[in-house]
Amino acid sequence: MTSESFANNRENFCYRHPDRQSFVLCQRCLRTICPECQTQAPVGVICPECMAEQRRAATPAQKKAQRRWGRSAPVALAAGGGRPIVTYTIIALCAAVFVLSFGLPLTEWLGFSAGYLYPQFTGEFQPWRLLTASLVHSGFWHVGLNMLTLWMIGRILEPVLGSARFLTLYLISALGGSVLVDLIAPSSFVVGASGAIFGLFGALMVIARRLGNDITGIIIVLAINLVIGFVPGFNISWQAHVGGLVAGAVVGLIYVMTRERRRRALQIALLTGWSVVLIGLLALAPAIW
């Protein structure tokens, strides 16, 4: 196509403003729209007609959530947007650690067990293992399935929360999984990102429910994975799964209750307080044992 025919192609002009050339398409109807007609969506932009149709199709619960939160957008929680950089970075780190573990004893160096937290009993104190255990995996299928799940949920959740909040959620979820292992399964040696990923599911469930969305599918997936953790022979730490799920759900609740910019300080305070509570539970572990 010549430059003249390209410039004269009516499909390269906004369908609502024929005198304005643009190369941005509505993600729903795929018609060209100019900047004035673009409404930012979780992925791409939406034209005014599709936005109006989307609002009309909203369920009563979604409309109620929109009124409660004072937003016109039907699904967004925060102005995160952009590529899920944290998700991709975590996947790359876990993949690199898995490859390097063929030549280095990274599982022994980074995996978690309660014995590494109480020098008065074992002479060991390596608290970083509470988080680094989420970087190492026991095999190809272990790391593959975990990273596939992280890729699927991270692409949804990180743009909604923003990278900083998503990373905070992931780390606190990983911490929560290790804490529950420490409390009720101190003899276990655990590795894997499952606890952190269950935390992402917990937060997604809370956020989606708050927005008025149907969470039946999330509940079914969670139930199946939780049940698998109790099946003998699978060698899965259900304690890490449950601990991560609870920790992530609490973080998700904090996010939805403090989403306004004016509550940012309260959000940070609550996240800090929840982290302190999780760490404080570690001091109770010897008494529980």
N, C-alpha and C positions, 0 to 999 in steps of 0.2 A: 504493500500500500504506500503511495507517495505521501510526502509530508502535507501536500495540499488536501488530498482526500482524507488524510488522517485528521487534519484540523477541521474539515467540514463534516466529519462523521457525527450525526446527531446523537449517537449513543455516547459520545464523549462530553455531553452537556447535561447539566442538571435537569431532570424531568419536570421540576417545579419552577425552575428559572432557566429557560432555554438560552438566555444570553450569557450564561456563566459556564465556562468550560471546567470540567473536573474529571478526575480519574479514580474517584472513590465510589465504591458500590455499597448499597445497603446490604447487610448480611442476610436479610430475609428475602427480599424481592429481587435483589441483584440489579436494581436500577441505579443509575448514576445520580449522585447527590452532591451539592456544593457544601462548603463548610457551614453555611447558615442553616442548612437542613439536616445536619448530622447531630444525632444524639448518641453519646458514648454508651456502648454496651459492654458487658464483660468481655466479649470478643468482638472487635470491629465496631461498626456504627450502624444505627437504625434510622430510617427515614421517618418523617412525621406520620405518614399514613400507617406504616407498620407499627409504630409506637402506639398510635391510637387503637389499632386493632388488638395489640398485645394487652393493653389496659382493659379493653372491653372483655377479653377472654380470661382475665384474672379471676381466680376463685374468690369467694367471700373472705376466706381466711387470708389470702394474699392481699386483698384490698385493705383488710383490717390491719395487717402488718405494715403496709405502706403508710396508712394514716398514722399509726402509732409511732413509726420511725420518721415520719415527715419527709419521705423521699418519693420522687416520682418514678425512679427506676425500680422494676419489680424484683430484681434478684441481687443487686449489689449490696455488699455490707460496708465496704470502705473503698476509697479511691486508690486501690493498689495498682491494678493494671500491669501491662508490660509482660515480658517473658518470665516464666517461673525459674529464675536464675538459681535460687536456693535449691529447688528441687533437682535441677540438673547437676548442681555442684555436689549435692549429697550422693546422687547416683554415681557420679564420676569418682568420688572419694571411696565409696564402697567397692566399686569395680577395681580401682587401683589397689586397695588393700587386699582384695581377694586374689588378684594376680600376684602381688608381692608375697603373699603368704605361702606360695609354693617354694620360695627360697628363704624366707625368714619366719621365725616362730611368732608371727604377729598375733595369732590366736591366744597364745600363752601370755603375751605382753599386754593385750588389750581387753581380753574377756573379763567378765565380772563374776566374783564369788564373794560371799560375805566375809571370808577370812582376810580379804585385803583392806578391810576398814577398821579393824580392831587390833591395834598393835599390842594392847595389854594381854591379848590372848594368843596371837599368832606372830607378833613381831613385825607384821606387815602393815603399811599404811599407804595405799595407792588409790585415793578417792576419785581420780580421773576415770577409773574403770567404770564408774557409774554411767558415764556417757560414752566412753570409747567402745564399750561392748556392742553398741549399735553399728559400729563400722565393720565388724568382722562377722563372717558367716561360715557355716560348717561344710558347705558344699555348693556345687553349681546350681542345683535346683533351689536351694535355700536362698542364695543371693539373687538368683534370677527372678523367682516369684515375688520376693520382697521388693526388688527394684521395679518390677512391672507394676505392682500395686502402688508404689510410691509415685511412679510416673503418671499413672492414671488419676490418682486423687490430688497430687500436687498441682497438676495443670488446671484443676478446678479451683482448689482452695487458695493457692498462693496468690493468684491475681485478685481474688476477692479480699484477702486479708492484707496484702502487701508483704514484701519480702521479710522485713524485720519482724512483724508479728508472726508470720509463718515459721520463721526460724526459732523464735521464742517458744511457740507451741510445740515444735518438734523436739527441742531440747528438754523442755519440762516433761513431755510425754515419755521420752527416753529415761529421764530421771525417775519418774513415777513407776515405770516398769521395774527398774532395778531396786527401788525401795521395797516394793512388795515381795520381790524375790528374797531380799535380805531379811524381811520380817518373818516369812513363813516357809521359806525353802533355803535356809542358809547353807546347806551342803551342796546346792546346785552350782554348776559352772555354766553360765549362760552367755550366748553370743547372738547377734542378729538385731536387725532394725524393727522386728515385729512389734515390740512394745511401743516404739515411737509411732509406727504406722497405725496401730490401734488407737493411739491418741488422736491422730488426724481424723480417723473415723468418728471418734467420740465428739470432737469439736464440730465436724461437719454435720453430725446428727443434731446437735444443739442449735447450730446456726440455721440449718435448713428448717427445723421445726419453728424457730422464732420467726422466720420469714414467711411461715404459713405453707411451706412446701410439703409434699408427701414424702415421708421418710421410711415408708414400708420397705423399700428395696435395701436401704442402708441397714435396717434392723435385721433383715433376713441374712445379708452377707455377714454381719457381725455374729449372729447366732450360729451360723454354720462354722465359722472359723473358731469361735469359742468352744463349740462342741468338739471339734477336731483336736483341740488342745488337751482334752480329757481322755481321748482314746488311747488305750495302752499300746505301746509299740511305736508310736509316732515320735517319741522323745522331744515333745514340744513343751516349753515352759509356759503353762497357762497363767502362772503368776505374773510373768512379764506382760502378757496380753491384757489381763484384767487391770493391773497397775497402770499401764499406759493408757488404757481406755478411760479410767476414772480421772487420771491426771489431765488428759486432753479435754474431757468433757467439762471439767471445771474451768480450764482456760477458755474454752469456747463460750461458756456462760459469762465469764468476766468480759470477754470481748463484746458480746451482744448487750450487756448491761452498761457498758462504758464506751459506746461507739462514738458519741459526740466528741468533737475536738475539745470542748471545755472540760471534759472528764478525762483527758489524757493523763494527768497527774494521778488521778484515782486509779486508772487502769494500771499504771506502772506500779503503784503501791500495792494493789491487790495481787498482781503477778509476783511481785517480790515476796509478799506475805505468804502466798501459796507455796512458793519455792522453799521458803524458810520452814514452813510446816512439813513439807516432804523431807527435808534434810533433818529436821528435828525428830521425825519418826525413827530415823536410824539410831538415835540414842536409846530408843526404847527396845530395840531388837534383842539385846542380851536378856532383858527381863522377860520378854515373850518366849525366848528359847527355853 
